[in-house]
């Protein structure tokens, strides 16, 4: 894919003036990690950021999937291919609009200076911002980004009293974990965070390649044990990820190297790592999957009037 020559991956200036207000910029993250997995999902993200006409606008997709499947790595790899710097803002439940945009800082002598967030820095310099775990953020903070995520491509900083317009090369995406410990993102924001790109668990060969990439010094025995475990977990729709696998292999290797005179066997060290990283329930994946399916089924059963007046085994219960 041919990239625009106007993209500029150079280090941004430390101070940028907007309407006579000086903003101290954030620093980008180093782009070292590579994307190992399905190429199509990477091409989909790049397509979202591609412009087909000078009047076209980039899309700001949401990247969804289980924790640890590589959503952040995907965004960083796409920025790297576009030869742009990447800035990551970690969204939390207590994120405030000023945290997302511009924060006042007390400088020497008691004067106030203004710190641009990673998002605003990416906007000003024409780079990429990833809003990580966006569905952990409250609606008030999302509301401050509504004008950025549509055709206006601007934000208003009440703290600094300025309007900030995004550079034409600015690109954005949001990752969202599929778990229960999140906020409900309002519909008017979801309608702007389109399309939805889903990152699935990696195939066996990709999972093994990811482990080798991060742990090139690990033994093949540990890597194969871990990939076999993870692949079975994926088939049972359990949420254990390659990130869990990396931690397991790391711990097992450390335990084996701890006492060279009495090293633990691979299988013994791996089983201990499984227990310490994922817990005892991970020893029986089939049983764990069955228990979770039963729990989800029980939560989904409708309750009628008979359930409130009679126990399930009562002879007068309407289901008997």
C-alpha positions in Angstrom: 0.0 0.0 0.0 1.4 3.4 -1.0 1.5 6.0 1.8 1.2 9.7 1.5 4.5 11.6 1.4 3.0 14.2 3.7 3.1 11.8 6.7 5.8 12.7 9.1 7.1 10.3 11.7 9.6 12.7 13.2 9.6 13.7 16.9 7.0 16.4 17.5 8.1 19.8 18.9 7.9 20.0 22.7 5.7 23.2 22.6 3.0 24.0 20.1 1.0 27.3 20.1 -2.7 27.2 19.5 -4.5 30.6 19.4 -1.7 32.2 21.5 -1.9 29.4 24.1 1.3 27.3 24.4 0.7 23.5 24.8 3.4 21.2 26.0 3.1 18.0 23.9 3.2 14.3 25.0 5.8 11.9 23.7 5.0 9.1 21.2 5.6 5.5 21.9 8.3 3.5 20.1 6.9 1.4 17.3 8.8 -1.9 17.8 6.1 -4.6 17.9 5.0 -6.4 14.7 1.6 -7.8 13.9 1.6 -11.6 13.9 -1.8 -12.9 12.9 -4.5 -12.6 10.3 -3.4 -10.0 7.7 -7.0 -9.2 6.7 -7.8 -7.5 10.0 -4.7 -5.3 9.6 -5.8 -4.4 6.1 -9.3 -3.6 7.4 -7.9 -1.1 9.9 -5.6 0.5 7.2 -8.7 0.8 4.9 -10.5 2.8 7.7 -7.7 5.3 7.7 -7.3 5.5 3.9 -8.7 8.4 1.9 -10.3 7.8 -1.5 -10.7 11.5 -2.4 -9.5 14.9 -1.1 -13.1 15.4 0.2 -13.1 12.1 2.1 -12.6 11.7 5.8 -10.9 8.9 7.7 -13.0 6.5 9.9 -12.4 6.0 13.6 -13.1 2.3 14.1 -13.6 0.4 17.4 -11.4 -2.7 17.7 -13.1 -5.3 19.9 -12.1 -8.7 21.3 -11.1 -10.5 24.5 -8.3 -9.1 26.6 -4.8 -10.1 25.4 -5.6 -10.9 21.8 -3.5 -8.1 20.3 -5.9 -5.2 19.8 -3.3 -2.6 20.8 -0.6 -4.3 18.9 -2.8 -4.2 15.8 -3.2 -0.4 16.0 0.5 0.1 16.6 1.4 -2.1 13.6 -1.0 -0.1 11.4 0.6 3.2 12.5 4.0 1.8 11.8 3.0 0.8 8.2 1.6 4.4 7.7 5.0 5.7 9.0 3.3 7.7 11.7 3.9 8.0 15.4 1.4 6.5 17.8 0.1 7.9 21.0 -1.9 5.8 23.5 -4.4 7.2 26.0 -5.4 4.6 28.6 -9.1 5.2 29.4 -10.4 4.6 32.9 -13.6 5.1 34.9 -12.4 8.3 36.4 -11.1 9.9 33.1 -12.1 13.6 33.0 -12.6 15.6 29.8 -9.5 17.7 30.7 -7.5 14.5 31.0 -8.4 13.7 27.5 -7.6 17.1 26.1 -5.6 19.7 28.0 -4.5 19.8 31.6 -3.3 22.8 33.6 0.1 22.4 35.3 1.7 24.6 37.9 5.2 25.6 36.7 8.0 27.3 38.5 7.1 30.6 39.9 3.5 29.6 40.2 2.6 30.2 36.6 0.2 27.9 34.8 1.3 25.9 31.8 -0.8 23.6 29.7 -0.1 19.9 28.9 -1.6 18.4 25.8 -2.8 14.9 26.2 -1.6 12.1 23.9 -4.8 12.5 21.9 -4.4 16.3 21.4 -0.7 15.8 20.6 -1.6 13.3 17.9 -4.3 15.7 16.6 -1.8 18.6 16.4 1.1 16.7 14.8 -0.9 14.6 12.4 -0.2 11.2 14.0 -2.2 8.3 15.4 -4.0 8.1 18.7 -5.3 4.9 20.2 -7.9 5.3 23.0 -7.3 2.0 24.8 -10.2 0.2 26.6 -12.6 3.0 25.6 -15.6 1.3 27.2 -14.1 1.9 30.6 -14.7 5.6 30.2 -17.7 7.6 31.4 -20.2 9.4 29.1 -19.1 12.9 30.1 -15.6 12.2 28.8 -17.0 10.7 25.6 -19.2 13.7 25.1 -16.1 15.9 24.9 -14.9 13.9 21.9 -18.2 13.9 19.9 -17.1 16.8 17.6 -13.7 15.2 17.0 -15.3 11.9 15.8 -17.5 13.4 13.1 -17.0 15.8 10.2 -16.0 18.7 12.5 -12.7 17.0 13.7 -12.3 19.5 16.5 -12.3 19.6 20.3 -13.0 22.4 22.7 -10.7 22.8 25.7 -12.6 24.6 28.5 -9.5 24.6 30.6 -7.3 26.4 28.0 -10.2 28.3 26.4 -9.3 27.2 22.9 -10.6 25.1 20.0 -8.2 22.5 18.6 -8.6 21.3 15.0 -7.2 17.9 14.0 -4.4 17.8 11.4 -5.4 16.3 8.1 -3.2 13.2 8.8 -4.6 12.6 12.3 -6.0 9.1 12.7 -7.8 7.5 15.6 -9.2 4.2 16.8 -10.6 2.8 20.0 -10.1 -0.6 21.6 -12.8 -2.2 23.7 -12.5 -5.4 25.8 -15.4 -7.9 25.8 -16.0 -8.2 29.5 -18.5 -7.1 32.1 -16.4 -4.5 34.0 -17.2 -1.7 31.5 -19.5 1.3 30.9 -22.2 1.3 28.3 -20.9 3.6 25.6 -23.7 6.0 24.5 -25.2 5.3 21.1 -24.3 8.7 19.7 -20.7 7.9 20.3 -20.9 4.3 19.0 -22.5 5.7 15.8 -19.2 7.7 15.3 -16.9 4.8 16.2 -17.5 2.8 13.0 -16.9 0.2 11.7 -16.4 -2.5 14.3 -13.3 -4.7 13.8 -13.2 -7.9 15.8 -9.9 -9.5 16.7 -10.3 -13.2 17.2 -8.0 -15.6 19.1 -5.0 -16.5 16.8 -4.6 -19.7 15.0 -2.1 -22.3 16.3 0.7 -21.3 14.0 0.2 -17.6 14.7 0.0 -18.2 18.5 3.3 -20.2 18.4 4.9 -17.4 16.3 3.8 -14.8 18.8 5.3 -16.7 21.7 8.5 -17.2 19.8 8.6 -13.5 19.0 8.3 -12.4 22.6 10.2 -15.3 24.1 12.9 -16.4 21.6 14.9 -18.0 24.4 12.1 -20.3 25.5 12.4 -24.1 25.0 10.2 -25.7 22.3 8.7 -28.0 24.9 7.3 -25.1 27.0 6.0 -23.3 23.9 4.3 -26.3 22.5 2.7 -27.2 25.9 1.4 -23.6 26.2 0.0 -23.4 22.6 -1.7 -26.7 23.0 -3.4 -25.5 26.2 -4.4 -22.2 24.6 -5.8 -23.7 21.5 -8.0 -26.1 23.5 -9.2 -23.1 25.6 -10.1 -21.2 22.4 -12.2 -24.2 21.2 -14.1 -24.2 24.5 -14.7 -20.4 24.2 -12.7 -19.7 27.3 -11.0 -16.3 27.6 -7.4 -17.4 28.2 -5.1 -15.4 25.8 -1.7 -15.4 24.4 -0.8 -12.8 27.0 -1.6 -15.5 29.6 0.6 -17.9 27.7 3.6 -15.5 27.7 3.3 -15.1 31.5 3.1 -18.8 32.0 6.2 -19.5 29.9 8.1 -16.7 31.6 7.3 -18.1 35.1 8.1 -21.7 34.1 11.5 -20.7 32.7 12.3 -18.7 35.8 11.5 -21.6 38.1 13.6 -24.0 36.0 16.6 -21.6 36.0 16.3 -20.8 39.7 18.2 -23.9 40.9 20.5 -25.3 38.2 21.6 -28.1 40.5 18.0 -29.4 40.8 16.1 -28.0 37.8 12.4 -28.6 37.6 11.2 -30.8 34.6 9.4 -28.9 31.8 6.0 -30.5 32.6 6.4 -29.9 36.4 7.4 -26.2 35.9 4.7 -25.7 33.3 1.9 -27.1 35.6 3.1 -24.9 38.4 3.0 -21.9 36.1 -0.5 -22.8 35.0 -1.6 -22.9 38.6 0.1 -19.6 39.6 -1.0 -17.6 36.5 -4.5 -18.9 35.8 -5.6 -20.7 39.0 -6.6 -24.3 39.8 -9.7 -24.2 37.7 -7.6 -24.0 34.6 -6.4 -27.6 35.2 -9.7 -28.9 34.0 -10.7 -26.9 30.9 -13.7 -29.1 30.0 -15.1 -28.8 33.5 -14.5 -25.1 33.6 -16.2 -24.6 30.3 -19.2 -26.7 31.4 -19.6 -24.8 34.7 -19.4 -21.4 33.0 -22.0 -22.5 30.4 -24.3 -23.7 33.2 -23.8 -20.4 35.0 -24.7 -18.4 31.9 -27.7 -20.6 31.2 -29.0 -20.1 34.8 -28.7 -16.3 34.5 -30.6 -16.3 31.3 -33.6 -18.4 32.4 -36.8 -16.4 32.5 -38.7 -16.3 35.8 -42.5 -16.5 36.0 -44.9 -16.0 38.8 -44.6 -19.6 39.9 -40.9 -19.0 40.7 -41.8 -16.4 43.3 -44.4 -18.4 45.1 -43.0 -22.0 44.9 -39.6 -23.7 45.0 -38.6 -25.5 41.8 -39.4 -28.9 43.3 -42.7 -27.9 44.8 -45.6 -30.0 43.5 -47.7 -26.9 42.9 -45.1 -25.2 40.7 -46.6 -24.5 37.3 -43.8 -26.4 35.5 -44.7 -29.7 37.1 
